[in-house]
Amino acid sequence: MTTTTLAPLTAADRCDRCGAQAYVRVVLPVGELLFCGHHARKHAAAYADVALQVQDETDRLAEEHGAALR
């Protein structure tokens, strides 16, 4: 995996599976995928070995939503 700095994900970035706000970007050899926290966890095993880079901003969920995650 590379460590190129990617632009931060914003509210305009949406999960490719469900349309929720994306907090994870998976850069692949051909394109990229965006996932919400739920779908990033669900599909992590599938993309872990093929991803060139994974940008995980799920730590922002607790900052932005606090106790709502519990």
C-alpha positions in Angstrom: 0.0 0.0 0.0 1.2 3.5 -0.7 1.0 6.5 1.6 0.1 9.3 -0.8 -1.9 12.0 1.0 -5.5 12.2 -0.3 -8.0 15.0 0.1 -10.1 14.7 3.3 -13.5 13.1 2.7 -16.4 15.6 2.9 -20.2 15.3 3.3 -20.4 15.3 -0.5 -18.6 12.0 -0.5 -21.1 9.2 -0.4 -20.9 5.4 0.3 -21.0 3.4 -2.9 -23.1 0.7 -1.3 -25.8 2.7 0.6 -25.3 6.5 -0.1 -24.5 7.4 3.5 -21.6 9.8 4.2 -18.4 8.1 3.3 -15.6 7.9 5.9 -13.4 5.4 4.1 -11.8 5.7 0.6 -10.3 2.6 -0.9 -7.9 3.3 -3.8 -7.7 0.3 -6.2 -5.5 -0.3 -9.2 -8.4 0.8 -11.3 -10.4 3.5 -9.5 -11.6 3.9 -6.0 -14.5 2.9 -3.7 -16.1 5.0 -0.9 -17.7 3.4 2.1 -19.5 4.5 5.2 -18.1 3.0 8.4 -20.5 0.1 8.4 -19.8 -1.0 4.8 -16.0 -0.4 5.2 -16.0 -2.9 8.1 -18.2 -5.3 6.3 -16.0 -5.4 3.2 -12.6 -4.9 4.7 -11.4 -8.5 4.1 -12.4 -8.2 0.4 -10.4 -5.1 -0.3 -7.5 -5.5 2.2 -5.3 -7.4 -0.2 -6.0 -5.5 -3.4 -6.1 -1.9 -2.1 -3.3 0.4 -3.1 -4.3 2.7 -0.2 -7.0 2.9 2.4 -8.0 6.3 3.8 -9.9 5.7 7.0 -11.5 8.6 8.7 -13.9 6.7 10.8 -12.5 8.3 13.9 -14.4 11.4 12.9 -17.7 9.5 13.6 -17.2 9.7 17.4 -16.1 13.3 17.1 -19.1 14.3 15.0 -21.8 12.0 16.5 -20.5 11.2 20.0 -22.8 9.0 22.1 -25.1 8.4 19.1 -22.7 5.6 18.1 -23.2 3.6 21.3 
